[in-house]
Amino acid sequence: MEQYFIVAVKAIVPLFLLIAVGVFIRWRKMLNDTELVHVNRMLFNVFFFCMMFDNLYKTDITALWKPDLVFFSVSALLLVTVASIGLVCAVEKKNRSRGAMIQGIFRSNFVLLGMPMIENIFGAQALALPAMMIATIVPLYNILGVMVLESFRGKGGFSLGKTLFGVLKNPMIVGALLGGFFMFSGIHIPGFILKPISQISTCTSPVALIILGASFRLSSISKEKRNLLIMVLGRLVVVPSLVLSAAYVLGFKGLEFVTLISIFATPCAVASFAMAQQLDSNADLAGNAVVITSALSCVTLFFWIVLFEVLGVF
């Protein structure tokens, strides 16, 4: 059983080393608050665009299509999002915190943590299925994330027109739409154009983690203890227990089940911090949730993997 704990730790430690680099940069005053805002804006508008385009363009979503897994995952994600909106709106009155909380509960670090976890358990040859799910789930994460953050933007109320416009102009959504268009149309992008896009895509997650570390404020944790507790329990305990129990009852097993663990039991997505900052949400709360859920997920991922291994799922 300790092998699964080691798998979780190996997936988490690289994230914290990159966050530590950001903390060091902040400590040495290499970036001030104004510069961090500008770098985060660049990350959001350029890096995330390239990442989404590259991921969609390079993934052959038809190669290993699993309609039952896709239907279950999409349905579960939509239900979790709706339930999160109901819960958060009932307990939190500030719109800026509502958006960050809702996104933190439904959106996981599927790509950064889920993929390494699956590779460690099943080997690199098993990554085709989760890659297909990335092409399905990650764009949906971004659409839902933008809609939620636009709906609870600052002190404003919900406006369908403004929300839809915000979704359509979001760089991550634009990147996903363009990548999907080129993938499905079969239009070939020359290598000399695709190479810099792929290079930027590769840098996105490390840069996002470094900026998160440089923006981290330990003092802000005490101000948001209740909201952080709700996000941590929702992301690591409540959502996995409900979704994975339903998947167990429905008979998902093996690689498919571990893919569901990687979608619904991994910590808050790193991208949620950058999106919260750029869309006038509570970025401190979003960033703290990423750090805390990432740390605690070493224990919770180990628990979920061992539990369902004992139940004979894989």
C-alpha positions as CSV (number, residue, x, y, z in Angstrom):
1,M,0.0,0.0,0.0
2,E,2.9,2.4,0.7
3,Q,3.6,2.4,-3.1
4,Y,0.4,4.5,-3.6
5,F,1.4,7.0,-1.0
6,I,4.8,7.3,-2.7
7,V,3.0,7.9,-6.0
8,A,1.0,10.7,-4.5
9,V,4.1,12.2,-2.9
10,K,6.1,12.1,-6.1
11,A,3.3,13.8,-7.9
12,I,3.0,16.6,-5.3
13,V,6.6,17.4,-4.4
14,P,7.6,18.9,-7.9
15,L,4.6,21.3,-7.5
16,F,5.8,22.5,-4.1
17,L,9.4,22.9,-5.3
18,L,8.1,25.3,-8.1
19,I,6.0,27.1,-5.5
20,A,9.1,27.4,-3.3
21,V,10.9,29.0,-6.2
22,G,8.2,31.6,-6.3
23,V,8.4,32.2,-2.6
24,F,12.2,32.7,-2.9
25,I,11.6,35.2,-5.7
26,R,9.2,37.1,-3.5
27,W,11.6,36.9,-0.6
28,R,14.5,38.2,-2.6
29,K,12.2,41.0,-4.0
30,M,12.9,40.0,-7.6
31,L,9.2,40.9,-8.4
32,N,7.0,43.4,-6.7
33,D,3.2,43.4,-6.6
34,T,2.8,45.5,-9.7
35,E,5.1,43.2,-11.7
36,L,3.4,40.1,-10.4
37,V,0.1,41.4,-11.8
38,H,1.7,42.1,-15.2
39,V,3.3,38.6,-15.3
40,N,0.0,37.0,-14.3
41,R,-1.8,38.9,-17.0
42,M,0.8,37.6,-19.6
43,L,0.4,34.1,-18.2
44,F,-3.4,34.3,-18.5
45,N,-3.6,35.9,-22.0
46,V,-0.6,34.2,-23.7
47,F,0.5,31.0,-21.9
48,F,-2.9,29.6,-21.1
49,F,-4.0,30.3,-24.7
50,C,-1.1,28.3,-26.1
51,M,-1.6,25.5,-23.6
52,M,-5.2,25.0,-24.5
53,F,-4.6,25.3,-28.2
54,D,-1.7,22.8,-28.0
55,N,-3.6,20.3,-25.9
56,L,-6.6,20.3,-28.1
57,Y,-4.7,20.3,-31.4
58,K,-2.5,17.3,-30.5
59,T,-5.2,15.1,-28.9
60,D,-7.0,12.7,-31.2
61,I,-10.3,12.6,-29.3
62,T,-11.7,9.9,-31.5
63,A,-8.8,7.5,-31.0
64,L,-10.1,6.1,-27.7
65,W,-13.6,7.4,-27.3
66,K,-15.4,6.0,-24.2
67,P,-18.9,7.4,-24.4
68,D,-20.0,5.9,-21.0
69,L,-17.0,7.4,-19.2
70,V,-17.4,10.8,-21.0
71,F,-21.1,10.9,-20.2
72,F,-20.6,10.0,-16.6
73,S,-17.7,12.5,-16.1
74,V,-19.5,15.4,-17.8
75,S,-22.7,14.7,-15.9
76,A,-20.9,14.4,-12.6
77,L,-18.9,17.7,-13.2
78,L,-22.1,19.6,-14.1
79,L,-23.9,18.3,-11.0
80,V,-20.9,19.1,-8.8
81,T,-20.8,22.6,-10.2
82,V,-24.5,23.2,-9.6
83,A,-24.3,21.8,-6.1
84,S,-21.3,24.0,-5.4
85,I,-23.1,27.1,-6.5
86,G,-26.0,26.3,-4.2
87,L,-23.8,25.6,-1.2
88,V,-21.5,28.6,-1.6
89,C,-24.3,31.1,-2.3
90,A,-26.0,29.9,0.9
91,V,-22.9,30.4,3.2
92,E,-21.0,33.2,1.5
93,K,-22.4,36.7,0.7
94,K,-19.4,38.3,-1.1
95,N,-19.4,37.7,-4.8
96,R,-15.6,37.9,-5.1
97,S,-15.2,35.0,-2.7
98,R,-18.2,33.1,-4.2
99,G,-16.6,32.7,-7.6
100,A,-13.2,31.5,-6.2
101,M,-14.9,29.0,-3.8
102,I,-17.2,27.5,-6.5
103,Q,-14.3,27.1,-8.9
104,G,-12.1,25.6,-6.2
105,I,-14.6,22.9,-5.4
106,F,-15.5,21.7,-8.9
107,R,-12.2,22.3,-10.7
108,S,-9.3,19.8,-10.1
109,N,-5.6,19.6,-11.0
110,F,-6.4,16.8,-13.5
111,V,-3.5,17.4,-15.9
112,L,-0.7,18.2,-13.4
113,L,-1.4,15.5,-10.9
114,G,-3.8,13.1,-12.5
115,M,-1.6,12.2,-15.5
116,P,1.5,11.4,-13.5
117,M,-0.5,9.4,-11.1
118,I,-2.0,7.3,-13.9
119,E,1.4,6.8,-15.5
120,N,2.9,5.6,-12.2
121,I,0.2,3.1,-11.6
122,F,-0.4,1.7,-15.2
123,G,2.6,2.9,-17.2
124,A,3.0,5.4,-20.0
125,Q,1.1,3.1,-22.5
126,A,-2.1,3.8,-20.5
127,L,-2.1,7.6,-21.1
128,A,-4.2,7.5,-24.2
129,L,-7.5,7.3,-22.3
130,P,-6.8,10.2,-19.9
131,A,-5.5,12.3,-22.8
132,M,-8.9,11.8,-24.4
133,M,-10.5,12.9,-21.2
134,I,-8.3,16.0,-21.0
135,A,-9.7,17.0,-24.4
136,T,-13.2,16.6,-23.0
137,I,-13.0,17.8,-19.4
138,V,-10.4,20.6,-19.5
139,P,-12.3,22.8,-22.0
140,L,-15.4,22.2,-19.9
141,Y,-13.5,23.2,-16.8
142,N,-12.6,26.5,-18.5
143,I,-16.0,27.2,-19.8
144,L,-17.6,26.6,-16.4
145,G,-14.8,28.5,-14.6
146,V,-15.2,31.6,-16.8
147,M,-19.0,31.5,-16.5
148,V,-18.8,31.2,-12.7
149,L,-16.2,33.9,-12.3
150,E,-17.9,36.3,-14.7
151,S,-21.3,35.7,-12.9
152,F,-19.8,36.5,-9.5
153,R,-17.3,39.1,-10.8
154,G,-16.5,41.8,-8.2
155,K,-19.6,43.5,-6.8
156,G,-21.6,43.1,-10.0
157,G,-24.7,40.9,-10.5
158,F,-25.4,38.3,-13.1
159,S,-25.8,39.4,-16.7
160,L,-26.2,36.7,-19.3
161,G,-24.9,38.8,-22.1
162,K,-21.8,40.0,-20.3
163,T,-21.2,36.5,-19.0
164,L,-21.4,34.9,-22.5
165,F,-19.2,37.7,-23.9
166,G,-16.7,37.1,-21.2
167,V,-16.6,33.4,-21.9
168,L,-16.1,33.9,-25.7
169,K,-13.3,36.4,-25.3
170,N,-11.5,34.4,-22.6
171,P,-8.0,33.3,-24.0
172,M,-8.4,29.8,-22.7
173,I,-11.7,29.4,-24.4
174,V,-10.4,30.9,-27.6
175,G,-7.4,28.6,-27.5
176,A,-9.5,25.6,-27.0
177,L,-11.9,26.5,-29.8
178,L,-9.1,27.2,-32.2
179,G,-7.3,24.0,-31.2
180,G,-10.5,21.9,-31.6
181,F,-11.2,23.5,-35.0
182,F,-7.8,22.6,-36.4
183,M,-8.0,19.1,-34.8
184,F,-11.4,18.2,-36.3
185,S,-10.9,19.9,-39.6
186,G,-7.6,18.1,-40.2
187,I,-5.8,21.4,-41.2
188,H,-2.1,20.9,-40.7
189,I,-0.2,23.5,-38.9
190,P,3.5,23.8,-40.1
191,G,6.0,22.7,-37.5
192,F,7.8,26.0,-37.4
193,I,4.6,27.6,-36.2
194,L,3.5,24.8,-33.9
195,K,6.9,24.5,-32.2
196,P,6.9,27.9,-30.3
197,I,3.3,27.3,-29.3
198,S,4.2,23.9,-27.8
199,Q,7.2,25.4,-26.1
200,I,5.1,28.0,-24.4
201,S,2.5,25.4,-23.6
202,T,5.1,23.3,-21.8
203,C,6.2,26.3,-19.7
204,T,2.7,27.2,-18.6
205,S,2.2,25.0,-15.5
206,P,5.7,25.7,-14.1
207,V,5.4,29.4,-14.6
208,A,1.9,29.4,-13.0
209,L,3.2,27.6,-10.0
210,I,6.1,30.0,-9.6
211,I,3.8,33.0,-9.8
212,L,1.5,31.3,-7.3
213,G,4.4,31.0,-4.9
214,A,5.5,34.6,-5.4
215,S,1.9,35.7,-4.7
216,F,1.3,33.5,-1.7
217,R,0.4,35.3,1.5
218,L,0.5,33.2,4.7
219,S,-1.3,36.0,6.6
220,S,-4.4,35.8,4.4
221,I,-5.1,32.2,5.4
222,S,-6.4,33.2,8.9
223,K,-8.8,35.7,7.3
224,E,-10.5,33.0,5.2
225,K,-10.4,30.0,7.5
226,R,-14.1,29.1,7.1
227,N,-14.1,29.4,3.3
228,L,-10.8,27.5,2.9
229,L,-12.2,24.7,5.1
230,I,-15.3,24.5,2.8
231,M,-13.1,24.4,-0.3
232,V,-10.7,21.8,1.1
233,L,-13.4,19.5,2.3
234,G,-15.4,19.9,-0.8
235,R,-12.5,19.4,-3.2
236,L,-10.8,16.5,-1.4
237,V,-13.5,14.7,0.6
238,V,-17.1,15.4,-0.4
239,V,-16.8,15.5,-4.2
240,P,-14.6,12.4,-4.4
241,S,-16.8,10.4,-2.0
242,L,-20.0,11.1,-3.9
243,V,-18.7,10.8,-7.5
244,L,-16.4,7.8,-6.9
245,S,-19.1,6.0,-4.9
246,A,-21.5,6.5,-7.9
247,A,-18.8,5.3,-10.3
248,Y,-18.2,2.1,-8.1
249,V,-21.9,1.3,-8.1
250,L,-22.1,1.8,-11.9
251,G,-19.3,-0.7,-12.4
252,F,-16.3,1.4,-13.6
253,K,-13.0,-0.4,-13.1
254,G,-9.3,-0.4,-13.7
255,L,-7.9,2.5,-15.8
256,E,-11.3,4.1,-16.2
257,F,-11.8,4.3,-12.5
258,V,-8.3,5.7,-11.8
259,T,-9.0,8.3,-14.5
260,L,-12.1,9.3,-12.5
261,I,-10.0,9.5,-9.4
262,S,-7.6,11.8,-11.2
263,I,-10.5,14.1,-12.3
264,F,-12.5,14.2,-9.1
265,A,-10.1,13.6,-6.3
266,T,-7.0,15.7,-7.2
267,P,-6.5,19.2,-5.6
268,C,-7.6,22.6,-6.8
269,A,-6.4,23.5,-10.3
270,V,-3.3,25.8,-10.5
271,A,-5.1,27.7,-13.3
272,S,-7.9,28.7,-10.8
273,F,-5.5,31.2,-9.2
274,A,-4.6,33.0,-12.4
275,M,-8.2,33.1,-13.5
276,A,-9.4,34.4,-10.2
277,Q,-6.9,37.2,-10.3
278,Q,-7.7,38.2,-13.9
279,L,-11.5,38.0,-13.5
280,D,-11.8,40.1,-10.3
281,S,-12.3,37.2,-7.9
282,N,-10.7,36.5,-4.6
283,A,-7.2,35.5,-5.8
284,D,-5.7,35.1,-2.4
285,L,-8.5,32.6,-1.4
286,A,-8.0,30.7,-4.7
287,G,-4.2,30.6,-4.3
288,N,-4.4,29.4,-0.7
289,A,-6.8,26.7,-1.7
290,V,-4.4,25.4,-4.4
291,V,-1.5,25.3,-1.9
292,I,-3.4,23.6,1.0
293,T,-5.4,21.1,-1.1
294,S,-2.1,20.2,-2.9
295,A,-0.4,19.5,0.4
296,L,-3.3,17.5,1.9
297,S,-3.9,15.5,-1.3
298,C,-0.9,13.3,-0.6
299,V,-3.0,11.8,2.2
300,T,-6.4,11.9,0.5
301,L,-5.3,10.5,-2.8
302,F,-3.5,7.6,-1.0
303,F,-6.8,7.0,0.9
304,W,-9.0,6.9,-2.2
305,I,-6.6,4.7,-4.2
306,V,-6.1,2.2,-1.3
307,L,-9.8,2.1,-0.5
308,F,-10.9,1.2,-4.0
309,E,-8.0,-1.2,-4.5
310,V,-9.3,-3.1,-1.4
311,L,-12.8,-3.0,-2.9
312,G,-11.3,-4.7,-6.0
313,V,-11.8,-1.9,-8.5
314,F,-8.3,-2.1,-9.9
